[in-house]
Amino acid sequence: MRRIVGPGLPLILWIWSVYVKLNAEAQRCDEVLASPLPYSAFTSSSVLAADFGAGYAKLNRRVGNGGWSPLDSDRYQWLQVDLRARKQITAIATQGRYSSSDWTKHYRLLYSDTESNWKPYRQDSNIWTFSGNWNSERAVRHELQHPFVARYVRFVPVDWSEEGRIGLRVELFGCAYWADVISFDGQGVISYRFRQKKMKILKDVISLKFKTTKGDGVLLHGEGQQGDYITLELRRAKLLLQINLGSNQYGSIQGHTSVSSGSLLDDDHWHSVLIERYRRSVNFTVDQHTQSFRTKGEFDHLDLDYEITFGGMPVSAKPSSGGRENYVGCMEAIHYNGDNITNLARRRKVDTSSFQNLTFSCAESRTFPAFFNSTSSLQLPGRTDADTVSVRLQFRTWNPSGLLFFTPLMPGGVEVSLVEGKVTVHIYIALGKNTRVDISSGSGLNDGQWHSVHFLALESIAMLTINGDEMSTVRAALPMQIRTGGDYFFGGYFPRTDLSPSQRSFQGCMQLIHVDDQLVDLQSVEQGMLGTFENVSLDMCAIIDRCVPNHCEHGGKCSQTGDLFKCACEGTGYSGATCHNSVYEQSCEEYKHLGRNTDTYWIDSDGSGPLEPFRVTCNMMEDKVWTTIVNDLPAQSSVSSGSRPEDKTVLTLNYSMSAEQVNAVTSSAEFCEQHVAYMCAKSRLLNSPDGSPSTWWVGKGNEKHSYWGGSGPGVQKCACGIERNCTDPRYYCNCDADLRQWKEDAGMLMYKDHLPVNQVVVGDIYRSGSEAKLTVGPLRCQGDRHFWNAASFNTPASYLHFPTFQAETSADVSFYFKTSASHGVFLENLGNPDFIRLELKSVTVVSFSFDVGNGPVELTVRSSTPLNDDQWHRVEAERNIKEAVLRLDKVHREACSAPPQGHTRLQLFSQLFVGASGGQRGILGCIRSLKVNGVTLDLEGRAKVTPGVKPGCSGHCSSYGMHCQNGGKCIEKYNGYSCDCSLTAFDGPFCND
């Protein structure tokens, strides 16, 4: 067995050094790239006239007519820059055409290595639209959030000057880029052999870039004879990283760890991968998205034998590793623990003997995809008055339904559509829809993967084949011979005729379209030489997987269409657009103050945090609320004896929740206790006062404790030893007298930082006649320090400050307040220009305002009664990438949806101010139970050291006294209230029993 050591300071320092190095390199990458290029490096979709040519579109230049303008100002125009070699692009800038009324207000960016298969620049999970110019002279520069590498860059105007037309001058900023490229054919692999036969690797840094059209294939693999391995492979166009640092010899601890990342990675574009491992801590980054995790098991080293291979499995791989496809595509910049593998391959310093033809270049894509949105249509010609309809194509989409193609017949028509994830064909033989033949095939075809469709209608037979599986071809007889109309409409159908398809649009991509068994030349379509199209993006597939990374929290299931995603939260215990908000209260104390009685409840101790909800029993007493957590050890469980003196019996207790959930309860409680009882007959307990303990218990954090119920830490005694009434005064426990008669040591364990009892190890049970019975009662905790954590703000300038609110894509804030003031700021955190603010705007209005970079947004809720009534009111605010929500007193609610395009990350840098901020008037009164992302901020602790703010807040009966029924009197307490029922005929926590 190997000892586990946490990553600690060395990992932090190592990651910091890598970050500093990369950041320094990024700062140096800011050279002017476009202006030094010749006129011929600039091309465009069209030009208004010769002196409006693309070559004049250089930033701050006035030659020609001062920039580029196309012949027509529409969304089909583009300006292209050929950088003559692949460059890293870090920033862009635009201007309007010099001294004119022509400029571009908004534009998109496409890039490519080969002047084909264009990739749109994406940011915040969307095809990004850049803000451009509002006059002809001022240059607008954008630093790219995600720098990219490309040779060709296209600017695509989407909005322009109302007074004039499209006008552009541009600049690109970045630096040179070079990397060795290797083409993998599915046969050859690179074998990197270690200097030693066996390697014990504590730290790994592996990076590479790849591009492929194949959705499956092994990118790298290494394994050892002890069962360790590391594998990175594509499965259904997603990357799967599998690591095993070793399992124990009994198999009870399994080391296999598997993590998936990325999606649609078979798009023939470059994707970057970085794997950083230090001991069991792993960062797995794919295209700027990082997943951090710890490997399973208990070992730290990766034991590999002989070699690690790139591009597939080695010949020496174990049979259990087989059955995987080798990688087909290109890789570049392969680095393994400091060694440049691609450079070593070029210099023949690694084994490449399995390659039949090792090439250091990457072939151009042979496909020419077309991207459709809900308003797209592509019309292509076919044979007229023929007796055969033959169409083949490949498509990928997230939408369950959509039109693949429609062709009119003479008379009638053929519609091939996707309906609820299956391909359905409707063949109308006559104008009336009474004569219709339907066939369908496939299922779940809206999974984002490429699928092929082949429809053939020949003479009196129609056939439909999905994904080339001829065995599953569906056939149907036609009542008459068909005659073709000659036109084929793909992705949309807009002509108004007597016969129209049931589906009218398609969102996704198509490629390799064949009509009448001829491959359609979509380049000719783009050049206007063949067919017509509307709102189709040719030579690109811009489909986005909006569920990777998954913004549905807490196990919510993500589903999507071409435009949006949604989260199904059923059965998770959470609600909201991203399953962020818990539907349960955070403690029994909160249930009591909702007027609930003793019962079993679900609680979620960290709200929107990672801990799952769990069930507890809430005992509502007159002056206290007890949270009870049971374990599975039966009362008076007999302790079995060992066969040897050194044998000990271990009794393990399992609770109805995880250790983290139990710890959340104990940490927030004011007091906890757990009853333990040891019945003995000739079985010593603590062996006190002088011997080492025969029995001990293990509590929180696996700490060993040798005191018993009724005693305390550091005192090896039982309750009778504290009270000095043990059976034998020479000992501190009744059982330590070692008598044959049954005795008992029992009492409460009350040091909550040691609870709960997880194990009891019994040692003195092996002797003849020794017997013991053990009872460990439920864990009982009272109070909720978080619920009553409060501060009083005495002046309008009073404030508390806390660390910056971490709220990039999803965050929530909740608190209670009471005030007699008419307005004031509750809290604020600033960024540039981002901010978040909650405030009382008037005596009846609470406001939640924020800015994530798209402009300020404000939500307000209005109460029907004044809020400055000196009673407690609850505010809950949430903001995620789909919506923002503000709730008041669980009654009033206001929400707004996030814009479909734009920034989604809330980036803040100042401290979080509670109360007055930035010269604004702070709230006068009390704030309590302030929770940020489910974590309670310690208002009381910070108030103790802050002038103008006092810890705690009095006056709870004004808000909760209504729960005292039947004449019961509300009694104020520092943390809460209780109901005095002594002058009533009733009992119970609310005088209603």
Secondary structure as UniProt FT lines:
FT   HELIX           8..28
FT   STRAND          31..32
FT   TURN            35..36
FT   HELIX           39..41
FT   STRAND          42..44
FT   HELIX           50..52
FT   HELIX           54..56
FT   TURN            59..60
FT   TURN            64..65
FT   TURN            75..76
FT   STRAND          79..95
FT   TURN            98..99
FT   STRAND          104..112
FT   STRAND          118..120
FT   STRAND          122..123
FT   TURN            124..125
FT   STRAND          126..127
FT   STRAND          130..131
FT   STRAND          140..160
FT   STRAND          168..176
FT   STRAND          181..185
FT   STRAND          190..201
FT   STRAND          203..211
FT   STRAND          217..223
FT   TURN            225..226
FT   STRAND          229..235
FT   TURN            236..237
FT   STRAND          238..244
FT   TURN            249..250
FT   STRAND          257..261
FT   TURN            265..266
FT   STRAND          271..278
FT   TURN            279..280
FT   STRAND          281..286
FT   TURN            287..288
FT   STRAND          289..294
FT   STRAND          302..310
FT   TURN            315..316
FT   HELIX           319..321
FT   STRAND          328..336
FT   TURN            337..338
FT   STRAND          339..340
FT   HELIX           341..346
FT   TURN            347..348
FT   TURN            353..354
FT   STRAND          370..381
FT   STRAND          388..396
FT   STRAND          402..409
FT   STRAND          413..419
FT   TURN            420..421
FT   STRAND          422..428
FT   TURN            433..434
FT   STRAND          436..441
FT   STRAND          451..458
FT   TURN            459..460
FT   STRAND          461..466
FT   TURN            467..468
FT   HELIX           470..472
FT   STRAND          474..477
FT   STRAND          487..490
FT   STRAND          508..515
FT   TURN            516..517
FT   STRAND          518..519
FT   HELIX           522..526
FT   TURN            527..528
FT   STRAND          532..538
FT   TURN            546..547
FT   TURN            554..555
FT   STRAND          557..560
FT   STRAND          565..568
FT   TURN            570..573
FT   STRAND          574..575
FT   TURN            576..579
FT   STRAND          581..582
FT   HELIX           588..592
FT   TURN            593..595
FT   STRAND          599..603
FT   TURN            605..608
FT   STRAND          614..620
FT   STRAND          625..629
FT   TURN            635..636
FT   STRAND          637..638
FT   TURN            645..646
FT   STRAND          649..652
FT   HELIX           659..668
FT   STRAND          671..681
FT   TURN            688..690
FT   STRAND          695..698
FT   HELIX           700..702
FT   STRAND          704..705
FT   TURN            709..710
FT   TURN            713..714
FT   HELIX           719..723
FT   TURN            729..730
FT   HELIX           735..737
FT   STRAND          743..749
FT   HELIX           752..754
FT   STRAND          759..762
FT   TURN            768..769
FT   STRAND          771..782
FT   TURN            785..788
FT   STRAND          790..793
FT   TURN            796..797
FT   STRAND          799..802
FT   STRAND          810..818
FT   STRAND          824..831
FT   STRAND          835..840
FT   STRAND          845..851
FT   STRAND          857..862
FT   STRAND          873..880
FT   STRAND          883..888
FT   TURN            889..891
FT   STRAND          892..897
FT   STRAND          912..915
FT   TURN            918..919
FT   STRAND          925..932
FT   TURN            933..934
FT   STRAND          935..936
FT   HELIX           939..943
FT   TURN            944..945
FT   TURN            947..948
FT   STRAND          949..951
FT   HELIX           957..960
FT   HELIX           961..963
FT   TURN            966..967
FT   STRAND          969..973
FT   TURN            974..975
FT   STRAND          976..980
FT   TURN            982..983
FT   TURN            988..991
//
